[in-house]
């Protein structure tokens, strides 16, 4: 091969190599683009996996929520009741009434209405029966207490005096103010009907069936509804007195619960003290519904409530948090995050603070010493620090917009950190209770009424019911029999409960 031919061959080989390099470079660029696309896909899948994992965790926590580890009511537990059902720890005492407890029982009546004597069965037919009866003495007495239904009809007659010697005209007797119709039901029967429908949580139809069956009187459903409304309307001034009394107290309890009115969601708001109860209803669960109750807008004392955010919009009051809610949430953290220890430590801290306060009260003291309080504060801060370490914020890409999703446990940690003063207020001020049971007891019968009778058919019916239950709840706190309180309201003396 000549020199020129060799040069041409080399140039051909060089061109082929250049072309191969170009193709190789293009292949590398394509592979790099493919790799970048795969990396983006992997990043997206990782985000999806993380989101799904968080969703699975939240759903798992939601499935595991019950009345023991959350704010869900016991009625939502279904047939599978949580064990243990209560957050209370065993006291070591025997079940039943404790020594010194007065108890409640049937007492023996010294003068019964009827006495029935029983001779031995072997004496029946004996020729000495009459003699033995005259010589027998009472060996044992057992009493049966029963109730009999007696219908009492009182006829009021207006007498007329013809040609009065003083006035010269025909004078007629006046009927009492409460006797307004030719035939009407008496105050006791009216009070019983209203009591069954409100205190007893019995529907209007069932109240009609019960009373009509027992008394044999055609007691209509319309009369029952009208009677409940009439009693509620007569309590307007009493409700205003209750509202102002609650607003003037130092420590008030607040809560809210949902109910159904004419197929729609409404909210019952409760404001209560040791002596008064006020229940109102609104289509709003938030601040506007609370304002309609008329207590929080003018209240300036200490408000005990859960951590529902609208309560914190009232800046002129001191806030105290219900620690029973906190304990349930901490139990939920224990159930769903078994590797974390801070929740158990925080529960122990709250219960230790509660025990220290109870021991101080039993010893006649009105406050805990500064040393004891400082010890509790130090433990509080150490547990919160540990909680942040055990439950950090989940990692999210820098490009992701919006707030990072915290989860229930992390949100609880931040809330306990920010609301330290409100959580511990019960230990610093002995007039503040550990929990908000006072308010929860006030709204508990709403669920009972809904469960037994169904939803309210009108907002007026719901308002009437809540007015009467506010009145009855206040009466019970003043040690007044609820039935007697309603009877007094019917005869026009509702202020009787404050006497």
C-alpha positions in Angstrom: 0.0 0.0 0.0 1.4 3.4 -1.0 1.9 6.3 1.3 -1.1 8.2 -0.2 -3.3 5.2 0.2 -2.2 4.8 3.8 -3.0 8.5 4.6 -6.5 8.1 3.0 -7.1 5.0 5.1 -6.1 6.7 8.2 -8.4 9.7 7.5 -11.2 7.2 6.9 -10.5 5.6 10.3 -10.4 9.0 11.9 -13.7 10.0 10.5 -15.3 6.7 11.6 -13.9 7.3 15.1 -15.2 10.8 15.2 -18.6 9.7 14.1 -18.6 6.9 16.8 -17.6 9.5 19.4 -20.5 11.7 18.4 -22.9 8.8 18.5 -21.5 7.8 21.9 -21.8 11.3 23.2 -25.4 11.5 22.0 -26.1 8.1 23.7 -24.6 9.4 26.9 -26.7 12.6 26.8 -29.8 10.5 26.2 -28.9 8.2 29.1 -28.3 11.2 31.3 -31.7 12.7 30.4 -33.2 9.3 31.1 -31.4 9.1 34.5 -32.6 12.6 35.4 -36.1 11.7 34.5 -35.9 8.5 36.6 -34.5 10.5 39.5 -37.4 12.9 39.3 -39.8 10.0 39.2 -38.0 8.5 42.2 -38.3 11.8 44.1 -42.0 12.0 43.2 -42.5 8.4 44.3 -40.6 9.1 47.6 -42.9 12.0 48.2 -45.9 9.9 47.4 -44.7 7.1 49.7 -44.1 9.6 52.5 -47.5 11.1 52.0 -49.2 7.7 51.9 -47.2 6.6 55.0 -48.4 9.7 56.8 -52.0 9.0 55.7 -51.8 5.4 56.8 -50.5 6.5 60.2 -53.2 9.1 60.6 -55.9 6.6 59.5 -54.4 4.0 61.9 -54.6 6.5 64.7 -58.1 7.4 63.8 -59.2 3.8 63.8 -57.6 3.3 67.2 -59.3 6.4 68.7 -61.9 5.7 71.4 -63.2 7.4 74.6 -60.1 6.4 76.5 -57.4 8.0 74.3 -59.3 10.9 72.6 -62.2 13.2 73.0 -64.7 10.8 71.4 -67.7 10.1 73.6 -68.2 6.6 75.1 -71.3 6.1 72.9 -69.0 6.0 69.8 -67.0 3.0 71.1 -69.6 0.5 69.9 -69.6 -3.1 71.2 -65.8 -3.2 71.5 -65.2 -1.2 74.6 -61.7 -0.1 75.3 -59.8 -1.7 78.1 -59.4 -0.1 80.6 -62.5 2.0 79.9 -61.4 4.7 82.4 -58.2 6.7 83.0 -58.6 6.3 86.7 -56.1 4.1 88.4 -57.2 1.5 91.0 -57.5 3.0 94.5 -57.1 -0.3 96.4 -60.5 0.2 98.1 -63.3 -2.3 98.0 -66.1 -1.6 95.5 -69.3 -0.1 96.8 -70.1 2.5 99.4 -67.1 3.5 101.6 -67.2 3.9 105.4 -69.1 7.0 106.4 -71.2 7.1 103.2 -74.8 7.8 104.1 -76.2 5.6 101.3 -79.7 5.5 99.8 -82.3 2.9 100.7 -85.9 2.3 101.5 -86.8 3.1 105.1 -89.4 1.2 107.1 -92.6 3.2 107.5 -93.9 3.2 111.1 -97.5 3.7 110.0 -98.2 1.8 106.8 -101.4 2.3 104.8 -102.3 -1.3 105.0 -101.2 -4.3 107.1 -101.6 -7.9 106.0 -100.8 -10.7 108.5 -99.7 -14.2 107.6 -100.2 -17.2 109.8 -98.1 -20.4 109.4 -99.5 -22.5 106.5 -99.8 -25.6 108.9 -102.4 -23.6 110.9 -104.8 -23.5 108.0 -107.9 -25.8 108.9 -106.8 -26.3 112.5 -109.6 -26.3 115.0 -107.5 -24.1 117.3 -106.8 -21.6 114.5 -108.8 -18.7 116.1 -107.2 -19.3 119.5 -103.7 -19.2 118.0 -104.5 -16.1 116.0 -105.5 -14.3 119.2 -102.2 -15.4 120.9 -99.9 -14.8 117.9 -97.3 -12.0 117.9 -95.4 -10.3 115.1 -92.1 -12.0 114.4 -90.9 -10.2 111.4 -92.2 -7.3 109.2 -91.6 -6.8 105.5 -92.9 -3.7 103.7 -93.8 -3.3 100.0 -93.7 0.2 98.7 -95.9 0.7 95.7 -97.6 3.6 93.8 -101.2 3.8 92.8 -102.6 6.2 90.2 -105.4 8.3 91.5 -107.2 10.8 89.3 -108.4 13.8 91.2 -110.9 16.2 89.5 -111.5 19.5 91.3 -114.6 21.5 90.2 -114.3 25.2 90.6 -117.6 26.9 90.8 -118.3 30.6 90.6 -121.1 31.4 93.0 -123.6 34.3 92.3 -125.3 36.5 94.8 -128.5 38.1 93.6 -129.3 41.6 94.8 -126.3 42.2 97.0 -127.3 44.2 100.2 -124.2 46.4 99.7 -123.7 46.9 96.0 -127.3 46.1 94.9 -126.2 44.1 91.8 -125.6 40.5 91.1 -122.1 39.6 92.3 -120.1 36.6 90.9 -117.2 34.7 92.4 -113.9 35.0 90.6 -111.9 31.9 89.5 -108.2 31.7 90.5 -105.8 33.0 87.8 -104.6 29.5 87.0 -108.1 28.3 86.2 -108.7 29.6 82.7 -110.7 27.0 80.8 -113.9 25.0 81.3 -111.7 21.8 81.5 -108.0 21.8 81.9 -105.1 19.7 83.3 -103.8 20.4 86.8 -100.3 21.6 87.7 -99.1 18.1 88.8 -100.1 16.4 85.6 -98.5 19.3 83.5 -95.3 19.1 85.5 -95.1 15.3 85.0 -95.6 15.7 81.2 -92.9 18.4 81.0 -90.5 16.4 83.2 -90.9 13.3 81.1 -90.2 15.1 77.9 -87.2 17.2 79.2 -85.6 15.6 82.2 -86.6 12.1 81.1 -85.6 12.7 77.5 -88.7 11.0 76.3 -90.2 12.1 72.9 -93.5 13.8 72.7 -95.2 10.8 71.2 -93.9 8.4 73.8 -94.8 10.8 76.6 -98.4 10.9 75.2 -98.5 7.1 75.1 -97.2 6.7 78.6 -99.4 9.3 80.3 -102.5 8.3 78.3 -102.0 4.6 79.3 -101.3 5.3 83.0 -103.9 7.9 83.7 -106.5 6.9 81.0 -106.7 10.6 80.0 -106.6 11.7 76.3 -103.4 13.7 76.8 -102.6 15.0 73.2 -99.1 15.5 71.7 -100.1 19.1 71.0 -100.8 19.7 74.6 -97.4 18.3 75.7 -95.5 20.4 73.1 -97.5 23.5 74.1 -96.9 22.9 77.8 -93.1 22.6 77.3 -93.1 25.8 75.2 -95.3 27.6 77.8 -92.9 26.7 80.7 -89.9 27.8 78.6 -91.5 31.1 77.8 -92.2 31.8 81.5 -88.5 31.4 82.3 -87.1 34.4 80.4 -86.3 36.5 83.5 -84.9 33.4 85.3 -82.6 32.7 82.4 -81.3 36.3 82.4 -80.6 36.0 86.2 -78.7 32.8 85.6 -76.7 34.3 82.7 -75.6 37.3 84.8 -74.8 35.2 87.8 -72.5 33.0 85.7 -70.9 36.0 84.1 -70.1 37.4 87.5 -68.4 34.2 88.8 -64.6 34.0 89.2 -64.3 30.5 87.6 -66.6 29.4 84.8 -66.7 26.2 82.8 -67.4 26.2 79.0 -68.0 23.4 76.5 -69.9 22.7 73.3 -71.5 19.6 71.7 -73.3 18.9 68.4 -76.9 18.0 67.8 -79.4 17.8 64.9 -82.2 20.2 64.3 -84.5 19.6 61.4 -81.8 17.5 59.7 -79.1 20.1 60.1 -76.1 20.4 62.4 -76.3 22.8 65.3 -74.2 23.3 68.4 -75.2 23.5 72.0 -72.9 25.9 74.0 -72.7 25.4 77.8 -71.6 27.9 80.5 -71.8 26.7 84.0 -70.6 27.1 87.6 -71.1 25.1 90.8 -74.5 26.8 91.2 -75.7 27.7 87.7 -76.1 26.1 84.3 -76.9 27.9 81.0 -77.4 26.1 77.7 -77.8 27.9 74.4 -77.9 26.7 70.8 -76.4 28.1 67.6 -75.7 27.1 64.0 -72.0 28.0 64.7 -69.6 26.2 66.9 -67.1 29.1 66.9 -67.0 32.5 68.4 -70.2 33.8 67.0 -72.1 30.9 68.6 -70.3 31.6 71.9 -71.2 35.2 71.7 -74.9 34.3 71.3 -74.7 32.6 74.7 -74.1 36.0 76.2 -71.6 35.0 78.9 -68.1 35.0 77.4 -68.4 38.5 75.8 -68.8 40.0 79.3 -66.9 37.5 81.4 -63.6 38.6 82.9 -62.7 35.7 85.2 -61.0 32.3 84.7 -62.5 30.1 81.9 -62.0 26.4 82.1 -62.3 24.7 78.6 -60.7 22.4 76.2 -58.2 23.7 73.6 -60.9 24.6 71.0 -59.3 27.6 69.3 -62.3 30.1 69.4 -62.0 30.3 73.2 -58.6 31.9 72.8 -60.1 34.8 70.9 -61.4 36.2 74.2 -58.3 38.0 75.4 -59.8 39.6 78.6 -60.1 36.3 80.5 -57.6 33.9 82.0 -57.6 30.5 80.3 -57.4 27.1 82.1 -57.2 23.9 80.1 -59.1 20.7 80.9 -56.3 18.2 81.8 -58.7 15.2 81.4 -58.6 16.0 77.7 -54.8 16.2 77.8 -54.6 12.8 79.6 -56.7 11.2 76.9 -54.5 12.7 74.1 -51.4 11.5 75.9 -52.9 8.0 76.1 -53.4 8.2 72.3 -49.7 9.1 71.8 -48.7 6.1 74.0 -51.0 3.8 71.9 -49.8 5.0 68.5 -46.1 5.8 69.3 -44.9 3.0 71.7 -41.3 4.0 71.2 -41.8 7.5 72.7 -41.5 7.9 76.5 -42.4 11.6 76.9 -46.2 11.0 76.9 -46.0 8.6 79.9 -43.7 11.0 81.8 -46.1 13.9 81.1 -49.1 11.9 82.4 -47.2 11.0 85.5 -46.3 14.7 86.0 -50.0 15.9 85.7 -51.2 13.2 88.1 -48.4 14.0 90.6 -49.4 17.7 90.4 -53.0 16.7 91.0 -52.1 14.5 94.0 -49.9 17.2 95.5 -52.8 19.7 95.3 -55.3 17.2 96.8 -52.9 16.5 99.7 -52.4 20.2 100.3 -56.1 20.8 100.4 -56.6 17.8 102.8 -53.9 19.3 105.1 -55.8 22.6 105.2 -53.4 24.5 102.9 -54.6 27.0 100.2 -51.5 26.8 97.9 -48.4 24.8 97.0 -45.0 26.0 98.1 -42.7 27.8 95.7 -40.2 24.9 96.0 -42.8 22.3 95.0 -44.0 24.4 92.0 -40.5 25.0 90.8 -39.9 21.3 90.9 -42.9 20.6 88.8 -41.9 23.4 86.4 -38.4 21.9 85.9 -39.9 18.5 85.2 -42.4 20.1 82.7 -39.6 21.8 80.7 -37.4 18.6 80.7 -40.3 16.5 79.4 -41.1 19.0 76.7 -37.5 19.1 75.6 -37.5 15.3 75.4 -40.8 15.3 73.4 -39.2 17.6 70.8 -36.3 15.2 70.5 -38.5 12.1 70.2 -41.0 13.6 67.8 -39.2 16.0 65.4 -40.9 17.6 62.4 -41.1 15.2 59.4 -38.5 16.0 56.7 -40.1 17.6 53.6 -38.4 18.8 50.3 -37.4 22.5 50.4 -39.5 23.2 47.3 -42.8 22.0 49.0 -45.0 25.0 49.8 -47.2 25.6 52.8 -46.9 24.5 56.4 -45.2 21.2 57.3 -47.6 18.5 58.4 -47.0 17.9 62.0 -49.2 15.0 63.1 -51.3 14.9 66.3 -48.4 14.0 68.6 -46.1 16.9 67.4 -49.1 19.3 67.5 -49.8 18.2 71.1 -46.1 18.8 72.1 -46.2 22.4 70.7 -49.5 23.1 72.3 -48.3 21.9 75.7 -45.2 24.0 75.3 -47.1 27.2 74.3 -49.9 26.8 76.9 -47.8 25.8 79.9 -49.4 28.4 82.2 -53.0 27.3 81.3 -52.1 23.7 81.7 -50.6 24.2 85.2 -53.0 26.8 86.4 -55.0 24.3 88.5 -51.8 23.7 90.6 -51.1 27.4 91.1 -54.7 28.4 91.9 -56.7 26.0 94.0 -60.0 27.5 92.9 -59.3 26.1 89.4 -60.2 22.4 88.9 -58.0 19.8 87.3 -60.6 19.0 84.6 -63.7 20.4 83.0 -66.2 17.8 84.1 -68.6 20.4 85.4 -69.2 21.6 81.8 -69.2 18.1 80.3 -71.9 17.0 82.7 -74.0 20.0 81.6 -74.1 18.9 78.0 -74.1 15.1 78.5 -77.9 14.9 78.5 -78.0 16.4 75.0 -76.6 13.2 73.6 -79.0 11.2 75.8 -81.9 13.2 74.4 -80.7 12.8 70.8 -80.2 9.1 71.3 -83.6 8.5 72.9 -85.8 10.9 71.1 -83.9 11.6 67.8 -83.2 15.1 66.5 -85.2 18.2 67.3 -87.8 19.1 64.8 -87.4 22.9 65.1 -85.0 25.4 66.5 -87.8 26.7 68.8 -88.2 23.2 70.2 -84.5 22.9 70.8 -84.4 26.3 72.5 -87.3 25.4 74.8 -85.7 22.2 75.8 -82.4 23.9 76.6 -84.1 26.6 78.6 -85.9 24.1 80.8 -82.7 22.0 81.2 -80.8 25.1 82.2 -83.5 25.9 84.8 -83.6 22.3 86.1 -79.8 22.0 86.1 -79.6 25.2 88.2 -82.3 23.9 90.5 -80.5 20.6 91.2 -77.3 22.6 92.0 -79.4 24.5 94.6 -80.7 21.1 96.0 -84.2 21.6 94.6 -86.1 18.6 93.4 -86.3 19.0 89.5 -90.0 18.0 89.4 -90.9 20.5 92.1 -88.9 23.2 90.2 -90.9 22.6 87.1 -94.2 22.6 89.1 -93.2 25.9 90.6 -92.5 27.3 87.1 -95.9 26.2 85.9 -97.7 28.0 88.8 -95.6 31.1 88.1 -92.9 30.9 90.8 -89.7 30.0 89.0 -87.6 32.1 91.3 -88.4 29.5 93.9 -85.1 27.7 93.0 -83.0 30.6 94.3 -84.7 30.8 97.7 
